[in-house]
Amino acid sequence: MKLASLTHGRDGRLVVVSNDLTRATDAFPVVATLQGALDDWARCAPRLSDLAEGLEHGSVPSFRFHEHDCASPLPRAYQWVDGSAYVNHVELVRKARGAEMPASFWTDPLMYQGGSDSFLGPRQPIRIASEDYGIDLEAEIAVITGDVPMGVSPEEARGLIRLVMLVNDVSLRNLIPAELAKGFGFLQAKPSSSCSPVTVTPEELGSAWKDGKLHLPLLAQINGKPFGKPQAGIDMTFDFGVLIAHAAKTRPLVAGSVVGSGTVSNRDADGGPGRPIAEGGLGYACIAEQRMVETIREGAARTPFLRFGDSVRIEMKNASGHSIFGAIEQEIMPYVR
């Protein structure tokens, strides 16, 4: 089952989307919003699934689906926590700012609590006050949970994953060092994140979803050129069950909580930090990682962060080459109040 929220009010208008992302049908006969569906999942999910089946067979009213009409699946959410499941990425980025990585990062997830009150839609521009902030994309996978009890095990947590989507967890790299040095974590360095047009149930992913991981390449482009195609199921040290259990160790999570994977990242075949696509590697899902690799290999970073007028695109395709979630496609623009 594939779901999307068309832009409407603060919480969107829920629609069921066809497998090929060409048609949609209104979910209003069942529930008006995605948050409403998550709050009453046991009742709503079977009925939404019936709508999805009817949509595929042409037996329910439908209309043309356009990704540019979409808000984030959850335009605002009760909770947004982002992990660092790909420890290779954490290690490289910390090196870039001269910070050592504790050995515990390989056994205990790193996670930050982000702002979830204003997710950007997949086509909304990323508006930033200054290029000097060091604007960077971060291509990630995220899950939306049902109600998660405190102290849940990773195995139990995997069964509480309702939906899967993509995220661009925008980072302002030049604000991070001073902010983290205060000891309280990110705030100003993390503007609104952006989400894919469509969110899907784990069952919809078939064999690509296994053991709480999504085993497909995540595709990132900058200005229309391939930038990264890392395999999301490889080098993921902590699966989503572990991430959810970590977040719920001392408090419950309510239905509609969003848990991110952190930037998808692969080591090179020889165990090294990875290579650009132009050199036969899998590339990167954020610019900071490429800059760190350049520093390791060449002594200095040469790839600039994003500038006004640049565009980014994040997408994932199935084994047949068809888009699963639709694409996050955004332009970087100056913020003018």
Residue pairs with C-beta under 8 A, 6 or more apart in sequence:
1 16
1 45
1 48
1 49
1 52
1 200
1 201
1 203
1 204
2 16
2 17
2 18
2 19
2 21
2 52
2 198
2 199
2 200
2 201
2 204
3 14
3 15
3 16
3 17
3 27
3 34
3 37
3 48
3 73
3 163
3 198
3 199
3 200
4 14
4 15
4 17
4 24
4 65
4 70
4 73
4 197
4 198
4 199
4 326
5 11
5 12
5 13
5 14
5 15
5 33
5 34
5 70
5 71
5 72
5 73
5 74
5 75
6 12
6 13
6 15
6 69
6 70
6 71
7 13
7 69
7 70
7 71
7 121
8 71
10 75
10 76
11 33
11 34
11 35
11 74
11 75
11 76
12 33
12 34
12 71
12 72
12 73
12 74
12 75
13 26
13 28
13 32
13 33
14 26
14 27
14 28
14 31
14 32
14 33
14 34
14 36
14 37
15 24
15 25
15 26
15 27
15 65
16 24
16 25
16 27
16 48
16 51
16 52
16 55
17 23
17 24
17 55
17 65
17 198
18 24
18 55
18 56
18 62
18 65
19 56
19 204
20 322
21 65
21 67
21 197
21 198
21 322
21 323
21 326
22 64
22 65
23 55
23 62
23 63
23 64
23 65
24 55
24 62
24 63
24 64
24 65
25 51
25 54
25 55
25 60
25 61
25 62
25 63
26 61
27 37
27 48
27 51
29 51
30 37
30 44
30 47
30 48
30 51
31 37
31 40
31 44
31 48
34 73
34 74
34 199
34 256
35 74
35 77
35 255
35 256
36 44
37 44
37 45
37 48
38 144
38 146
38 162
38 255
38 256
39 255
39 256
41 146
41 162
41 255
45 162
51 60
54 60
55 62
67 122
67 123
67 197
67 198
67 326
67 327
68 122
68 123
70 121
70 122
70 123
70 197
70 198
70 326
71 119
71 121
72 119
72 120
72 121
72 122
72 194
72 195
73 144
73 163
73 165
73 195
73 196
73 197
73 198
73 199
74 116
74 119
74 144
74 195
74 256
74 258
75 118
75 119
75 121
76 116
76 117
76 118
76 119
77 116
77 119
77 144
77 256
77 257
77 258
78 116
78 254
78 256
78 257
79 113
79 116
79 253
79 254
79 256
79 257
79 258
80 113
80 114
80 115
80 116
80 119
80 193
80 257
80 258
80 260
81 111
81 112
81 113
81 114
81 247
81 257
81 258
81 259
81 260
82 111
82 112
82 114
82 140
82 142
82 169
82 259
82 260
82 261
82 262
83 109
83 110
83 111
83 238
83 243
83 246
83 247
83 259
83 260
83 261
83 262
84 90
84 105
84 109
84 110
84 111
84 262
84 263
85 109
85 236
85 237
85 238
85 239
85 240
85 242
85 243
85 261
85 262
86 235
86 236
86 237
86 261
86 262
86 263
86 264
86 265
86 266
87 101
87 105
87 106
87 235
87 237
88 235
88 265
88 266
88 267
88 273
88 274
89 262
89 263
89 264
89 265
89 285
89 286
89 289
90 101
90 105
90 110
90 262
91 101
91 105
92 265
92 273
92 288
92 289
92 292
92 293
93 286
93 288
93 289
93 292
94 100
94 101
95 101
95 292
95 295
95 296
96 288
96 291
96 292
96 295
96 301
97 176
97 177
106 237
108 246
109 238
109 242
109 243
109 246
110 262
111 243
111 246
111 247
112 185
112 186
112 190
113 185
114 169
114 186
114 190
114 193
114 260
115 187
115 190
115 192
116 258
118 192
119 192
119 193
119 194
119 195
120 126
120 192
120 193
120 194
120 195
120 330
121 194
121 195
121 197
122 194
122 195
122 196
122 197
122 326
122 327
122 328
122 329
122 330
123 329
123 330
124 194
124 330
125 330
125 331
125 332
125 333
126 135
126 168
126 170
126 191
126 194
126 312
126 330
126 331
126 332
126 333
127 333
127 334
127 335
128 135
128 172
128 191
128 332
128 333
128 334
128 335
129 334
129 335
131 305
131 306
131 307
131 308
132 174
133 172
133 173
133 174
133 175
134 171
134 172
134 173
134 174
134 175
134 305
135 170
135 171
135 172
135 173
135 305
135 306
135 307
135 332
136 170
136 171
136 172
136 173
136 286
136 287
136 288
136 305
136 306
137 168
137 170
137 171
137 220
137 222
137 285
137 286
137 287
137 306
137 312
137 314
138 167
138 168
138 169
138 170
138 171
138 262
138 263
138 285
138 286
139 166
139 167
139 168
139 218
139 220
139 228
139 263
139 264
139 285
139 286
139 314
140 166
140 167
140 168
140 169
140 218
140 260
140 261
140 262
140 263
140 264
140 285
141 164
141 165
141 166
141 167
141 214
141 218
141 232
141 260
141 261
141 264
141 316
142 164
142 165
142 166
142 167
142 195
142 258
142 259
142 260
142 261
143 161
143 162
143 163
143 164
143 165
143 240
143 244
143 258
143 259
144 161
144 162
144 163
144 164
144 165
144 199
144 256
144 257
144 258
145 157
145 160
145 161
145 162
145 244
145 253
145 255
145 256
145 257
145 258
145 259
146 160
146 161
146 162
146 255
147 160
147 252
147 253
147 254
147 255
148 157
148 160
148 244
148 247
148 248
148 252
148 253
148 254
148 257
149 248
149 252
150 248
150 249
150 250
150 251
150 252
151 248
151 249
152 160
152 244
152 245
152 248
153 241
153 245
154 212
154 239
154 241
154 242
154 244
154 245
155 241
156 241
156 245
157 212
157 240
157 241
157 242
157 244
157 245
157 248
158 211
158 212
158 239
158 240
158 241
158 244
160 244
161 202
161 212
161 240
161 241
161 244
162 201
162 255
163 199
163 200
163 201
163 202
164 199
164 200
164 201
164 202
164 205
164 209
164 214
164 325
165 195
165 196
165 198
165 199
165 200
165 325
166 195
166 196
166 218
166 314
166 315
166 316
166 325
166 328
167 193
167 194
167 195
167 196
167 258
167 260
167 328
168 193
168 194
168 195
168 312
168 314
168 328
168 330
169 190
169 193
169 260
169 262
169 263
170 190
170 191
170 192
170 193
170 194
171 189
171 190
171 286
171 288
172 188
172 189
172 190
172 191
173 189
173 287
173 288
173 305
174 305
175 188
175 189
176 186
176 189
179 185
179 186
179 187
179 188
179 189
180 186
193 260
194 328
194 330
195 328
196 314
196 325
196 326
196 327
196 328
197 325
197 326
197 327
197 328
198 324
198 325
198 326
199 325
200 324
200 325
202 209
203 209
205 214
205 324
207 215
208 214
208 215
208 216
208 233
208 318
208 319
209 215
210 233
211 239
212 239
212 240
212 241
212 242
213 232
213 233
213 236
213 239
213 240
214 232
214 233
214 316
215 231
215 232
215 233
215 234
216 231
216 232
216 233
216 316
216 317
216 318
216 319
216 324
217 229
217 230
217 231
217 232
217 282
217 316
217 317
218 228
218 229
218 230
218 232
218 264
218 285
218 314
218 316
219 226
219 228
219 229
219 313
219 314
219 315
219 316
219 317
220 226
220 227
220 228
220 229
220 283
220 284
220 285
220 312
220 313
220 314
221 227
221 312
221 313
221 314
222 287
222 306
222 310
222 311
222 312
223 310
223 311
224 311
224 313
226 277
226 283
227 277
227 283
227 284
228 264
228 277
228 282
228 283
228 284
228 285
229 277
229 282
229 283
230 264
230 265
230 266
230 274
230 282
230 283
230 284
230 285
231 266
231 282
232 261
232 264
232 316
234 266
235 265
235 266
235 267
236 261
236 264
238 246
240 259
240 261
243 259
243 261
244 253
244 259
247 253
247 257
247 259
253 259
263 285
263 286
263 289
264 285
265 274
265 284
265 285
265 289
266 274
266 282
267 273
267 274
268 274
268 275
268 281
273 289
273 292
273 293
273 296
274 281
274 282
274 283
274 284
274 289
274 293
275 281
275 282
275 283
275 293
276 283
276 284
276 290
276 293
277 283
283 290
284 290
284 293
287 303
287 304
287 305
287 306
290 303
291 301
291 302
291 303
292 301
294 300
294 301
294 302
294 303
295 301
306 312
306 332
307 332
308 332
308 333
308 334
309 331
309 332
309 333
310 331
310 332
311 329
311 330
311 331
311 332
312 328
312 329
312 330
312 332
313 327
313 328
313 329
313 330
314 327
314 328
314 329
315 323
315 325
315 326
315 327
315 328
316 323
316 324
316 325
317 323
317 324
318 324
